[in-house]
């Protein structure tokens, strides 16, 4: 399985849903980049992308905002990142 599409998460350390996403991806060894929007540079990037809710999960060209980790299965995530 090749994972060509990156997963990016924008969130905050005190956001339970954000931490849930990190844990879910870590548990299934799915690589991702995490950006805490408490950092001004990350907040700027979050805003420039037109994002408004956390967690904001970007998988390739798809953007999901405010989702619970249970709303997308690991199988669906793997399909989105495979080529």
Backbone as a ProteinNet text record, in pm:
[ID]
protein_1_A
[PRIMARY]
XXXXXXXXXXXXXXXXXXXXXXXXXXXXXXXXXXXXXXXXXXXXXXXXXXXXXXXXXXXXXXXXXXXXXXXXXXXXXXXXXXX
[TERTIARY]
85	0	88.9	65.7	139.8	50.2	110.1	35	94.5	44.2	97.2	34.6	-88.4	-156.2	-129.5	-89.9	-60.1	-187.7	-179.4	-287	-233.7	-308.7	-272.6	-387.2	-352.7	-452.6	-417	-514.7	-503	-589.9	-533.4	-609.7	-544.4	-586	-529.3	-506.2	-409	-378.2	-492.9	-573.9	-684.1	-816.2	-809.3	-927	-935.6	-1036.7	-1052	-1065.7	-1142.9	-1158.7	-1026.2	-949.3	-818.9	-726.8	-724.6	-639.7	-689.8	-822.1	-879.9	-834.4	-828.7	-780.1	-634.4	-552.5	-410.5	-395	-466.8	-456.6	-504.2	-614.8	-667.6	-564.8	-506.7	-409.2	-282.1	-237.2	-118.4	-142.7	-262.3	-294.2	-288.4	-316.6	-315	-191	-92.2	35.4	16.9	-76.3	-99.2	-27.2	69.9	146.2	61.2	88.6	18	104.4	68	133	28.9	71.5	-19.7	28.9	-64.2	-31.3	-125.2	-67.4	-144.6	-168.9	-297.2	-329.5	-307.5	-259.3	-215.7	-86.5	-14.4	105.8	59.3	102.5	56	79.1	192.2	217.9	117.6	87.5	-9.5	-149.8	-182.5	-313.1	-327.1	-220.6	-222.3	-248.5	-178.8	-197.8	-340.3	-391.5	-528.8	-627.8	-608.4	-696.6	-682.7	-560	-538.2	-602.3	-613.3	-677	-829.6	-880.9	-1025.5	-1090.6	-1010.2	-1062.8	-1123.1	-1226.9	-1293.7	-1316.8	-1313.7	-1343.2	-1230.3	-1208.6	-1113.5	-1190	-1138.4	-1022.2	-1050.6	-951.1	-958	-862.2	-917.1	-838	-834.9	-715.2	-699.6	-634.5	-703	-651.4	-650.7	-532.3	-524.1	-596.7	-699.8	-778.6	-904.8	-931.1	-1053.3	-1028.8	-1126.8	-1116.7	-1236.9	-1208.9	-1312.2	-1291.9	-1398.9	-1387.1	-1486	-1437.2	-1521.4	-1572	-1511.3	-1557.5	-1504.8	-1589	-1544.8	-1462	-1363.6	-1283.2	-1367.2	-1480	-1564.6	-1644.3	-1644.1	-1725	-1661.4	-1532.9	-1465.5	-1388	-1412.5	-1344.6	-1200.2	-1119.7	-980.5	-977.3	-1070	-1075.6	-1099.2	-1190.4	-1217	-1094.1	-1025.6	-903.9	-798	-779.1	-679.3	-712.6	-840.2	-880.9	-847.6	-866.4	-839.8	-692.1	-605	-462	-389.9	-454.9	-392.4	-405.2	-311.6	-322.6	-336.6
-118.1	0	123.6	211.4	337.8	447.7	533.9	645.7	772.9	813.9	931.5	1060	1052.5	1172	1190.9	1310	1339.9	1367.7	1342.1	1380	1492.3	1599.6	1714.8	1739	1760.6	1793.5	1928.3	2018.4	2143.6	2127.8	2158.9	2145.1	2220.9	2184.2	2239.8	2125.1	2141.7	2037.3	2014.2	2117.7	2102.9	2065.4	2023.2	1982.4	1829.7	1777	1632.3	1562.3	1621.1	1560.5	1560	1667.6	1675.9	1565.6	1548	1444.6	1305.8	1292.3	1165.2	1127.7	1227.6	1202.2	1160.4	1230.2	1194.6	1050	1015	881.2	775.1	802.6	706.8	678.4	783	764.3	697.3	736.1	673.1	524.7	489.4	349	260.9	319	242.3	272.5	336.9	368.4	442.4	536	618.3	751.1	782.4	906.8	1030.7	1133.6	1260.7	1372.2	1493.8	1612.5	1683.2	1728.6	1796.1	1938.6	2033.3	2173.8	2232.6	2276.7	2338.9	2484.9	2523.4	2660.2	2763.1	2718.2	2815.4	2883.5	2819.4	2878.6	2977.7	3103.7	3205.8	3169.9	3107.3	3067.6	2962.6	2866.5	2762.6	2821.3	2916.1	2981.7	3058.6	3123.5	3195.8	3099.1	2986.9	2886.1	2830.6	2803.9	2756.1	2854.4	2981.6	3087.1	3103.7	3101.3	3116.3	3002.3	2885.8	2772.6	2782.9	2886	2904	2813.6	2758	2667.5	2747.9	2691.7	2764.2	2679.7	2546.3	2458.5	2359.1	2324.3	2218.3	2099.5	1981	1951.5	1971.2	2019.1	2029.2	1923.5	1828.8	1719.3	1733.9	1737.3	1748.3	1619.1	1551	1427.4	1449.4	1470.9	1504.1	1635.2	1630.8	1750.1	1761.4	1660.4	1659.4	1725.7	1806.4	1877.5	1841.1	1805.2	1772.3	1861.6	1927	2014.3	1972.6	1969.2	1942.8	1800.7	1706.4	1567.8	1493	1404.2	1311	1203.1	1146.7	1040.8	921.8	898.2	784.3	806.8	929	959.7	915	881.9	828.7	705.3	593.3	469	468.9	386.3	370.4	320.4	232.7	182.3	296.8	388.2	503.6	592.9	613	695.9	631.3	502	431.2	441.7	432	445.1	585.3	687.2	824.8	850.8	782.2	810.2	716.1	607.4	514.8	568.1	528.5	565	441.2
0	0	0	-94.6	-98.1	-44.6	34.5	88.2	31.6	-83.5	-149.5	-98.7	-52.4	-5.7	142.3	178.1	317.4	394.7	523.9	615.3	702	708.9	791.7	888.4	1013.6	1114.8	1174.7	1178.7	1253	1376.6	1492.6	1615.6	1729	1849.8	1973.2	2070.6	2155.8	2253.2	2351.4	2378.3	2473.6	2405.3	2279.5	2202.4	2205.1	2270.9	2281.9	2147.1	2055.6	1923.4	1846.8	1861.7	1794.4	1845	1975	2034	1996.7	1983.2	1939.2	1799.1	1709.1	1572.9	1574.1	1652.5	1659.6	1707	1812.5	1869.9	1770.1	1700.2	1602.6	1493.3	1437.3	1329.9	1380.9	1499.7	1559	1583.8	1634.3	1663.5	1539.3	1423	1298.3	1213.5	1276.3	1209.8	1077.8	1077.1	958.7	981.3	896.1	915.6	890.1	968.8	955.1	1010.4	974.7	1031.9	1116.3	1233.7	1326.2	1349.5	1339.1	1360.7	1465.1	1576.3	1683.6	1647.7	1641.3	1599.7	1710.4	1827.2	1928.4	1883.6	1792.2	1733.5	1626.1	1634	1538.7	1391.7	1359.3	1220.6	1173	1260.5	1225.9	1213.1	1299.6	1292.9	1161	1119.1	991.7	876.3	875.6	770.3	771.9	891.4	911.3	848.9	877.8	826.9	676.1	625.3	480.9	400.5	461.3	394	400.4	468.1	479.1	582.2	672.3	774.4	888.7	951	1059.6	1184.3	1171.1	1285.3	1305.6	1432.8	1464.5	1520.3	1504.4	1423.9	1275.4	1205.9	1059.8	1006	931.1	877.2	726	670.8	526.4	478.2	386.4	327.4	177.2	122.4	-19.3	-45.2	-127.7	-160.2	-74.6	8.6	89	223.7	266.6	393.7	479.4	603.6	700.2	821.8	865.7	982.2	1090.5	1214.5	1329.9	1342.7	1271.8	1276	1397.5	1449.3	1552	1482.9	1551.5	1490.4	1443.4	1507.5	1471.1	1342.4	1289.2	1171.5	1040.2	1041.6	922.7	967.5	901.3	939.8	889.5	952	909.4	764.7	728.2	590.8	492.6	526.3	440	428.4	539.9	540	450.4	465.7	384.5	236.2	200.6	59.7	7.2	92.7	50	26.5	101.3	90	-5.8	-45.9	-139.9	-281.8	-365.2	-507.1	-590.2
[MASK]
+++++++++++++++++++++++++++++++++++++++++++++++++++++++++++++++++++++++++++++++++++

